[in-house]
Amino acid sequence: MFYFLLFCIFDNEKLSQRTLEDTFSSNGFKALFGLGEDEKVRRSYISERLSKIDLNFFKEIYEQMYGRFSEQYSKSEIEKYNLIRVDSTIVADTCTKFKEGIDQKSGKNSWNLVF
């Protein structure tokens, strides 16, 4: 499921149950993951499966990937490429604040900030 979701994120601009189903049905996905052409998945199954995944599953994947990344690159290399570890909650909160502060029709900021 992780590889499926990761592939879908890279393959689609926007994710929905329909795009997930379409991606699973694509020849490229099936060839990459060694699935038969007759293999299918329904949106309802994807929805059900996603609703039952323990969120700690994704947390553990992240922790493992970050650990491996940290082992492969020195602190100076990480800083050189300006790679930082952030909490998605902070990112979402910041985006919400920007959205509130920028007029969605005109694009002007209501805080009179200079960018």
VOTORTOR-568359 format. One record per residue: residue in three letters; x, y, z of N, C-alpha, C, O, CB in turn. Coordinates in nm, 2 decimals, always signed. Glycine has a CB too. Example, Ala and Ser with C-alpha at 12.3 -4.5 7.8 and 13.67 -1.06 7.14 Angstrom:
<rs>
{'ALA' {+1.32 -0.57 +0.78} {+1.23 -0.45 +0.78} {+1.32 -0.33 +0.78} {+1.42 -0.33 +0.85} {+1.13 -0.45 +0.90}} {'SER' {+1.28 -0.22 +0.71} {+1.37 -0.11 +0.71} {+1.29 +0.00 +0.79} {+1.34 +0.11 +0.80} {+1.41 -0.06 +0.57}} 
</rs>
This chain:
<rs>
{'MET' {+0.08 -0.12 +0.00} {+0.00 +0.00 +0.00} {+0.09 +0.13 +0.00} {+0.06 +0.22 -0.07} {-0.09 +0.00 +0.12}} {'PHE' {+0.20 +0.12 +0.07} {+0.29 +0.24 +0.08} {+0.34 +0.27 -0.06} {+0.34 +0.38 -0.10} {+0.40 +0.21 +0.18}} {'TYR' {+0.39 +0.17 -0.13} {+0.45 +0.19 -0.26} {+0.34 +0.24 -0.36} {+0.37 +0.32 -0.45} {+0.51 +0.06 -0.32}} {'PHE' {+0.22 +0.18 -0.35} {+0.11 +0.22 -0.43} {+0.08 +0.37 -0.41} {+0.07 +0.45 -0.51} {-0.02 +0.14 -0.40}} {'LEU' {+0.07 +0.41 -0.28} {+0.04 +0.56 -0.25} {+0.16 +0.65 -0.30} {+0.13 +0.75 -0.35} {+0.02 +0.57 -0.10}} {'LEU' {+0.28 +0.60 -0.28} {+0.39 +0.68 -0.32} {+0.39 +0.70 -0.47} {+0.42 +0.81 -0.52} {+0.52 +0.62 -0.27}} {'PHE' {+0.37 +0.59 -0.54} {+0.36 +0.60 -0.69} {+0.25 +0.69 -0.73} {+0.27 +0.77 -0.82} {+0.34 +0.46 -0.75}} {'CYS' {+0.14 +0.69 -0.67} {+0.03 +0.77 -0.70} {+0.06 +0.92 -0.68} {+0.02 +1.01 -0.76} {-0.10 +0.73 -0.62}} {'ILE' {+0.13 +0.95 -0.57} {+0.17 +1.09 -0.54} {+0.26 +1.14 -0.65} {+0.24 +1.26 -0.70} {+0.24 +1.10 -0.41}} {'PHE' {+0.35 +1.06 -0.70} {+0.44 +1.11 -0.81} {+0.37 +1.11 -0.94} {+0.41 +1.19 -1.03} {+0.56 +1.02 -0.81}} {'ASP' {+0.27 +1.03 -0.96} {+0.21 +1.01 -1.09} {+0.09 +1.10 -1.12} {+0.05 +1.12 -1.23} {+0.17 +0.87 -1.11}} {'ASN' {+0.03 +1.16 -1.01} {-0.09 +1.24 -1.02} {-0.07 +1.37 -0.96} {-0.01 +1.39 -0.86} {-0.20 +1.17 -0.96}} {'GLU' {-0.13 +1.47 -1.03} {-0.13 +1.61 -0.97} {-0.22 +1.62 -0.85} {-0.18 +1.68 -0.75} {-0.17 +1.71 -1.08}} {'LYS' {-0.34 +1.56 -0.86} {-0.43 +1.56 -0.75} {-0.47 +1.41 -0.72} {-0.49 +1.33 -0.81} {-0.56 +1.65 -0.78}} {'LEU' {-0.48 +1.38 -0.59} {-0.52 +1.25 -0.56} {-0.67 +1.24 -0.52} {-0.72 +1.32 -0.45} {-0.44 +1.19 -0.44}} {'SER' {-0.73 +1.14 -0.57} {-0.87 +1.11 -0.53} {-0.88 +0.95 -0.54} {-0.79 +0.89 -0.59} {-0.98 +1.18 -0.62}} {'GLN' {-0.99 +0.90 -0.49} {-1.01 +0.76 -0.51} {-1.02 +0.72 -0.65} {-0.97 +0.61 -0.69} {-1.14 +0.71 -0.44}} {'ARG' {-1.07 +0.80 -0.74} {-1.08 +0.77 -0.88} {-0.94 +0.77 -0.94} {-0.90 +0.68 -1.02} {-1.16 +0.88 -0.95}} {'THR' {-0.85 +0.87 -0.91} {-0.72 +0.86 -0.96} {-0.63 +0.75 -0.91} {-0.55 +0.69 -0.98} {-0.64 +1.00 -0.93}} {'LEU' {-0.66 +0.71 -0.78} {-0.59 +0.59 -0.73} {-0.63 +0.47 -0.80} {-0.55 +0.38 -0.84} {-0.63 +0.58 -0.58}} {'GLU' {-0.76 +0.45 -0.83} {-0.81 +0.34 -0.91} {-0.75 +0.34 -1.05} {-0.71 +0.24 -1.10} {-0.97 +0.34 -0.91}} {'ASP' {-0.75 +0.46 -1.11} {-0.70 +0.46 -1.25} {-0.55 +0.43 -1.25} {-0.51 +0.37 -1.35} {-0.73 +0.61 -1.31}} {'THR' {-0.48 +0.48 -1.16} {-0.34 +0.45 -1.15} {-0.31 +0.30 -1.13} {-0.22 +0.25 -1.20} {-0.27 +0.53 -1.04}} {'PHE' {-0.39 +0.24 -1.05} {-0.37 +0.09 -1.03} {-0.40 +0.02 -1.16} {-0.33 -0.08 -1.18} {-0.46 +0.04 -0.91}} {'SER' {-0.49 +0.07 -1.23} {-0.53 +0.00 -1.36} {-0.44 +0.03 -1.47} {-0.44 -0.03 -1.58} {-0.67 +0.04 -1.40}} {'SER' {-0.35 +0.13 -1.45} {-0.26 +0.16 -1.57} {-0.15 +0.06 -1.59} {-0.11 -0.02 -1.50} {-0.19 +0.30 -1.53}} {'ASN' {-0.12 +0.05 -1.72} {-0.02 -0.05 -1.76} {+0.12 -0.03 -1.70} {+0.19 -0.12 -1.66} {+0.00 -0.06 -1.91}} {'GLY' {+0.15 +0.10 -1.68} {+0.28 +0.14 -1.62} {+0.29 +0.09 -1.48} {+0.40 +0.03 -1.44} {+0.30 +0.29 -1.63}} {'PHE' {+0.19 +0.11 -1.40} {+0.19 +0.06 -1.26} {+0.20 -0.09 -1.25} {+0.28 -0.14 -1.18} {+0.07 +0.11 -1.19}} {'LYS' {+0.12 -0.15 -1.33} {+0.12 -0.30 -1.33} {+0.25 -0.36 -1.38} {+0.30 -0.46 -1.32} {+0.01 -0.35 -1.43}} {'ALA' {+0.31 -0.30 -1.48} {+0.44 -0.35 -1.52} {+0.55 -0.32 -1.42} {+0.63 -0.41 -1.39} {+0.48 -0.28 -1.66}} {'LEU' {+0.55 -0.21 -1.36} {+0.65 -0.17 -1.26} {+0.64 -0.27 -1.13} {+0.75 -0.30 -1.08} {+0.63 -0.03 -1.21}} {'PHE' {+0.52 -0.30 -1.09} {+0.51 -0.39 -0.98} {+0.47 -0.53 -1.00} {+0.44 -0.61 -0.91} {+0.40 -0.33 -0.89}} {'GLY' {+0.49 -0.57 -1.13} {+0.47 -0.71 -1.17} {+0.33 -0.77 -1.15} {+0.31 -0.88 -1.11} {+0.57 -0.79 -1.09}} {'LEU' {+0.23 -0.68 -1.17} {+0.09 -0.73 -1.16} {+0.04 -0.77 -1.30} {+0.09 -0.72 -1.40} {+0.00 -0.61 -1.11}} {'GLY' {-0.05 -0.86 -1.30} {-0.11 -0.91 -1.42} {-0.21 -0.81 -1.48} {-0.26 -0.73 -1.40} {-0.18 -1.04 -1.40}} {'GLU' {-0.23 -0.81 -1.61} {-0.32 -0.72 -1.67} {-0.46 -0.73 -1.62} {-0.54 -0.63 -1.63} {-0.31 -0.73 -1.82}} {'ASP' {-0.50 -0.85 -1.57} {-0.63 -0.87 -1.53} {-0.66 -0.83 -1.39} {-0.77 -0.83 -1.34} {-0.67 -1.02 -1.55}} {'GLU' {-0.55 -0.78 -1.32} {-0.57 -0.74 -1.18} {-0.64 -0.61 -1.17} {-0.61 -0.51 -1.24} {-0.44 -0.74 -1.10}} {'LYS' {-0.74 -0.60 -1.08} {-0.82 -0.48 -1.07} {-0.84 -0.44 -0.92} {-0.83 -0.53 -0.84} {-0.95 -0.49 -1.14}} {'VAL' {-0.87 -0.32 -0.90} {-0.91 -0.28 -0.76} {-1.02 -0.17 -0.78} {-1.02 -0.09 -0.87} {-0.79 -0.22 -0.68}} {'ARG' {-1.12 -0.18 -0.68} {-1.23 -0.08 -0.69} {-1.20 +0.03 -0.59} {-1.13 +0.01 -0.49} {-1.36 -0.16 -0.65}} {'ARG' {-1.26 +0.14 -0.62} {-1.25 +0.26 -0.53} {-1.29 +0.23 -0.39} {-1.23 +0.27 -0.29} {-1.32 +0.38 -0.58}} {'SER' {-1.40 +0.15 -0.38} {-1.45 +0.12 -0.24} {-1.35 +0.04 -0.16} {-1.34 +0.06 -0.04} {-1.58 +0.04 -0.26}} {'TYR' {-1.28 -0.05 -0.23} {-1.17 -0.13 -0.16} {-1.06 -0.04 -0.11} {-1.01 -0.05 +0.00} {-1.12 -0.24 -0.25}} {'ILE' {-1.02 +0.06 -0.20} {-0.91 +0.15 -0.17} {-0.96 +0.23 -0.05} {-0.88 +0.25 +0.05} {-0.88 +0.24 -0.29}} {'SER' {-1.08 +0.28 -0.05} {-1.13 +0.36 +0.06} {-1.13 +0.28 +0.19} {-1.09 +0.33 +0.29} {-1.27 +0.41 +0.03}} {'GLU' {-1.18 +0.16 +0.18} {-1.19 +0.08 +0.30} {-1.05 +0.05 +0.36} {-1.02 +0.06 +0.48} {-1.26 -0.05 +0.27}} {'ARG' {-0.95 +0.02 +0.27} {-0.82 -0.01 +0.31} {-0.75 +0.11 +0.37} {-0.68 +0.09 +0.48} {-0.73 -0.06 +0.19}} {'LEU' {-0.77 +0.22 +0.31} {-0.71 +0.35 +0.37} {-0.77 +0.38 +0.51} {-0.69 +0.43 +0.59} {-0.73 +0.46 +0.27}} {'SER' {-0.89 +0.36 +0.52} {-0.96 +0.39 +0.65} {-0.91 +0.30 +0.76} {-0.93 +0.33 +0.88} {-1.11 +0.38 +0.64}} {'LYS' {-0.85 +0.18 +0.73} {-0.81 +0.09 +0.83} {-0.66 +0.09 +0.86} {-0.61 +0.02 +0.95} {-0.86 -0.05 +0.79}} {'ILE' {-0.59 +0.16 +0.78} {-0.44 +0.16 +0.80} {-0.41 +0.24 +0.93} {-0.46 +0.35 +0.96} {-0.37 +0.23 +0.68}} {'ASP' {-0.33 +0.18 +1.01} {-0.28 +0.24 +1.14} {-0.18 +0.35 +1.10} {-0.08 +0.32 +1.03} {-0.21 +0.13 +1.23}} {'LEU' {-0.21 +0.47 +1.14} {-0.12 +0.58 +1.11} {+0.02 +0.57 +1.15} {+0.11 +0.63 +1.10} {-0.18 +0.71 +1.16}} {'ASN' {+0.04 +0.49 +1.25} {+0.18 +0.46 +1.30} {+0.26 +0.39 +1.19} {+0.38 +0.40 +1.19} {+0.18 +0.37 +1.43}} {'PHE' {+0.19 +0.32 +1.10} {+0.26 +0.26 +0.99} {+0.34 +0.36 +0.91} {+0.45 +0.34 +0.88} {+0.16 +0.18 +0.90}} {'PHE' {+0.27 +0.47 +0.88} {+0.34 +0.58 +0.80} {+0.45 +0.65 +0.89} {+0.55 +0.69 +0.83} {+0.24 +0.68 +0.75}} {'LYS' {+0.42 +0.66 +1.01} {+0.52 +0.72 +1.10} {+0.65 +0.64 +1.11} {+0.76 +0.69 +1.10} {+0.46 +0.74 +1.24}} {'GLU' {+0.63 +0.51 +1.12} {+0.75 +0.42 +1.12} {+0.82 +0.42 +0.99} {+0.95 +0.42 +0.99} {+0.70 +0.28 +1.15}} {'ILE' {+0.75 +0.43 +0.88} {+0.82 +0.44 +0.75} {+0.90 +0.57 +0.74} {+1.02 +0.57 +0.70} {+0.71 +0.43 +0.63}} {'TYR' {+0.84 +0.67 +0.78} {+0.91 +0.80 +0.78} {+1.04 +0.80 +0.87} {+1.14 +0.84 +0.83} {+0.82 +0.92 +0.83}} {'GLU' {+1.02 +0.74 +0.99} {+1.14 +0.73 +1.08} {+1.25 +0.65 +1.02} {+1.37 +0.68 +1.03} {+1.09 +0.68 +1.22}} {'GLN' {+1.21 +0.54 +0.96} {+1.31 +0.45 +0.90} {+1.38 +0.52 +0.78} {+1.51 +0.51 +0.77} {+1.24 +0.32 +0.85}} {'MET' {+1.31 +0.59 +0.70} {+1.37 +0.66 +0.59} {+1.45 +0.77 +0.64} {+1.56 +0.80 +0.58} {+1.26 +0.71 +0.49}} {'TYR' {+1.41 +0.85 +0.73} {+1.49 +0.96 +0.79} {+1.62 +0.90 +0.85} {+1.72 +0.96 +0.83} {+1.41 +1.04 +0.89}} {'GLY' {+1.61 +0.79 +0.92} {+1.73 +0.73 +0.98} {+1.83 +0.69 +0.88} {+1.95 +0.72 +0.89} {+1.69 +0.61 +1.06}} {'ARG' {+1.78 +0.63 +0.77} {+1.87 +0.59 +0.66} {+1.94 +0.71 +0.59} {+2.05 +0.71 +0.56} {+1.80 +0.50 +0.56}} {'PHE' {+1.85 +0.81 +0.57} {+1.90 +0.93 +0.51} {+2.01 +1.00 +0.60} {+2.12 +1.04 +0.55} {+1.78 +1.03 +0.49}} {'SER' {+1.99 +1.00 +0.73} {+2.08 +1.06 +0.82} {+2.21 +0.99 +0.82} {+2.32 +1.04 +0.85} {+2.02 +1.07 +0.96}} {'GLU' {+2.21 +0.86 +0.80} {+2.33 +0.77 +0.80} {+2.41 +0.80 +0.67} {+2.53 +0.79 +0.67} {+2.29 +0.63 +0.81}} {'GLN' {+2.34 +0.83 +0.56} {+2.41 +0.84 +0.43} {+2.47 +0.98 +0.41} {+2.57 +0.99 +0.34} {+2.31 +0.82 +0.32}} {'TYR' {+2.42 +1.08 +0.47} {+2.47 +1.22 +0.45} {+2.51 +1.28 +0.58} {+2.45 +1.26 +0.69} {+2.36 +1.30 +0.39}} {'SER' {+2.62 +1.36 +0.57} {+2.67 +1.43 +0.69} {+2.59 +1.55 +0.71} {+2.51 +1.59 +0.63} {+2.82 +1.47 +0.67}} {'LYS' {+2.60 +1.60 +0.83} {+2.52 +1.72 +0.87} {+2.55 +1.84 +0.77} {+2.46 +1.91 +0.73} {+2.55 +1.77 +1.01}} {'SER' {+2.68 +1.85 +0.73} {+2.72 +1.96 +0.64} {+2.65 +1.94 +0.50} {+2.61 +2.04 +0.43} {+2.87 +1.98 +0.63}} {'GLU' {+2.65 +1.81 +0.45} {+2.58 +1.78 +0.33} {+2.43 +1.82 +0.33} {+2.38 +1.87 +0.24} {+2.60 +1.64 +0.29}} {'ILE' {+2.37 +1.78 +0.44} {+2.23 +1.81 +0.46} {+2.20 +1.96 +0.46} {+2.11 +2.01 +0.40} {+2.17 +1.75 +0.59}} {'GLU' {+2.29 +2.03 +0.53} {+2.28 +2.18 +0.53} {+2.30 +2.24 +0.39} {+2.24 +2.34 +0.36} {+2.37 +2.24 +0.64}} {'LYS' {+2.40 +2.18 +0.32} {+2.43 +2.23 +0.19} {+2.31 +2.23 +0.10} {+2.29 +2.33 +0.02} {+2.55 +2.15 +0.13}} {'TYR' {+2.23 +2.13 +0.10} {+2.12 +2.12 +0.02} {+1.99 +2.18 +0.08} {+1.88 +2.17 +0.03} {+2.09 +1.98 -0.02}} {'ASN' {+2.01 +2.24 +0.20} {+1.90 +2.30 +0.27} {+1.78 +2.21 +0.30} {+1.67 +2.24 +0.29} {+1.85 +2.42 +0.19}} {'LEU' {+1.82 +2.09 +0.34} {+1.72 +1.98 +0.37} {+1.69 +1.99 +0.52} {+1.78 +1.98 +0.60} {+1.77 +1.84 +0.33}} {'ILE' {+1.57 +2.01 +0.55} {+1.53 +2.01 +0.69} {+1.41 +1.92 +0.72} {+1.34 +1.89 +0.63} {+1.49 +2.16 +0.73}} {'ARG' {+1.41 +1.88 +0.84} {+1.30 +1.79 +0.89} {+1.19 +1.88 +0.95} {+1.22 +1.95 +1.05} {+1.35 +1.68 +0.98}} {'VAL' {+1.07 +1.87 +0.90} {+0.96 +1.95 +0.96} {+0.84 +1.86 +0.99} {+0.83 +1.76 +0.93} {+0.92 +2.07 +0.87}} {'ASP' {+0.77 +1.91 +1.08} {+0.64 +1.84 +1.12} {+0.53 +1.89 +1.02} {+0.52 +2.01 +1.00} {+0.60 +1.87 +1.27}} {'SER' {+0.46 +1.80 +0.97} {+0.35 +1.84 +0.87} {+0.25 +1.93 +0.93} {+0.18 +2.00 +0.86} {+0.29 +1.71 +0.81}} {'THR' {+0.23 +1.92 +1.06} {+0.13 +2.01 +1.13} {+0.17 +2.15 +1.11} {+0.09 +2.24 +1.09} {+0.12 +1.97 +1.28}} {'ILE' {+0.30 +2.18 +1.13} {+0.35 +2.31 +1.12} {+0.33 +2.36 +0.97} {+0.29 +2.48 +0.95} {+0.50 +2.32 +1.15}} {'VAL' {+0.36 +2.28 +0.88} {+0.34 +2.32 +0.74} {+0.19 +2.35 +0.71} {+0.16 +2.45 +0.65} {+0.39 +2.21 +0.64}} {'ALA' {+0.10 +2.26 +0.75} {-0.04 +2.28 +0.73} {-0.09 +2.41 +0.80} {-0.17 +2.48 +0.74} {-0.12 +2.16 +0.78}} {'ASP' {-0.04 +2.43 +0.92} {-0.08 +2.55 +1.00} {-0.04 +2.68 +0.93} {-0.11 +2.78 +0.92} {-0.03 +2.55 +1.14}} {'THR' {+0.09 +2.68 +0.88} {+0.14 +2.79 +0.81} {+0.06 +2.82 +0.68} {+0.03 +2.93 +0.65} {+0.29 +2.77 +0.78}} {'CYS' {+0.03 +2.71 +0.61} {-0.05 +2.73 +0.48} {-0.18 +2.79 +0.51} {-0.23 +2.87 +0.44} {-0.06 +2.59 +0.41}} {'THR' {-0.25 +2.74 +0.62} {-0.38 +2.79 +0.65} {-0.37 +2.94 +0.69} {-0.46 +3.02 +0.65} {-0.44 +2.72 +0.78}} {'LYS' {-0.27 +2.98 +0.76} {-0.25 +3.12 +0.79} {-0.23 +3.21 +0.67} {-0.28 +3.32 +0.66} {-0.13 +3.14 +0.89}} {'PHE' {-0.15 +3.16 +0.58} {-0.12 +3.23 +0.45} {-0.25 +3.24 +0.37} {-0.28 +3.35 +0.32} {-0.02 +3.16 +0.37}} {'LYS' {-0.33 +3.13 +0.37} {-0.45 +3.14 +0.29} {-0.55 +3.24 +0.35} {-0.62 +3.31 +0.28} {-0.52 +3.00 +0.29}} {'GLU' {-0.55 +3.25 +0.49} {-0.64 +3.34 +0.55} {-0.60 +3.49 +0.53} {-0.68 +3.58 +0.52} {-0.64 +3.32 +0.71}} {'GLY' {-0.46 +3.51 +0.51} {-0.41 +3.64 +0.50} {-0.40 +3.69 +0.35} {-0.38 +3.81 +0.33} {-0.27 +3.65 +0.55}} {'ILE' {-0.43 +3.60 +0.26} {-0.42 +3.64 +0.12} {-0.56 +3.63 +0.06} {-0.63 +3.53 +0.06} {-0.32 +3.55 +0.04}} {'ASP' {-0.60 +3.74 +0.00} {-0.73 +3.74 -0.07} {-0.73 +3.64 -0.18} {-0.65 +3.66 -0.27} {-0.77 +3.89 -0.12}} {'GLN' {-0.82 +3.55 -0.18} {-0.82 +3.44 -0.28} {-0.85 +3.49 -0.42} {-0.82 +3.42 -0.52} {-0.91 +3.33 -0.24}} {'LYS' {-0.93 +3.60 -0.43} {-0.96 +3.65 -0.56} {-0.86 +3.74 -0.62} {-0.82 +3.72 -0.74} {-1.09 +3.72 -0.56}} {'SER' {-0.80 +3.83 -0.55} {-0.71 +3.92 -0.60} {-0.56 +3.88 -0.58} {-0.47 +3.92 -0.65} {-0.73 +4.06 -0.53}} {'GLY' {-0.54 +3.79 -0.48} {-0.40 +3.75 -0.46} {-0.33 +3.85 -0.37} {-0.21 +3.82 -0.34} {-0.33 +3.73 -0.59}} {'LYS' {-0.39 +3.96 -0.33} {-0.33 +4.05 -0.24} {-0.33 +4.01 -0.10} {-0.43 +3.95 -0.05} {-0.39 +4.19 -0.26}} {'ASN' {-0.22 +4.04 -0.02} {-0.22 +4.00 +0.12} {-0.29 +4.10 +0.20} {-0.27 +4.22 +0.17} {-0.08 +3.97 +0.17}} {'SER' {-0.37 +4.06 +0.30} {-0.44 +4.15 +0.38} {-0.36 +4.20 +0.50} {-0.41 +4.28 +0.58} {-0.57 +4.09 +0.43}} {'TRP' {-0.24 +4.15 +0.51} {-0.15 +4.19 +0.62} {-0.06 +4.31 +0.58} {+0.01 +4.36 +0.67} {-0.07 +4.07 +0.67}} {'ASN' {-0.06 +4.35 +0.46} {+0.03 +4.45 +0.40} {+0.17 +4.41 +0.42} {+0.26 +4.49 +0.45} {+0.00 +4.59 +0.47}} {'LEU' {+0.20 +4.28 +0.40} {+0.34 +4.24 +0.41} {+0.41 +4.25 +0.28} {+0.34 +4.24 +0.17} {+0.34 +4.09 +0.46}} {'VAL' {+0.54 +4.27 +0.28} {+0.62 +4.28 +0.16} {+0.69 +4.15 +0.15} {+0.77 +4.11 +0.24} {+0.71 +4.40 +0.16}} {'PHE' {+0.67 +4.08 +0.03} {+0.74 +3.95 +0.01} {+0.86 +3.97 -0.08} {+0.93 +3.88 -0.12} {+0.65 +3.85 -0.05}} 
</rs>
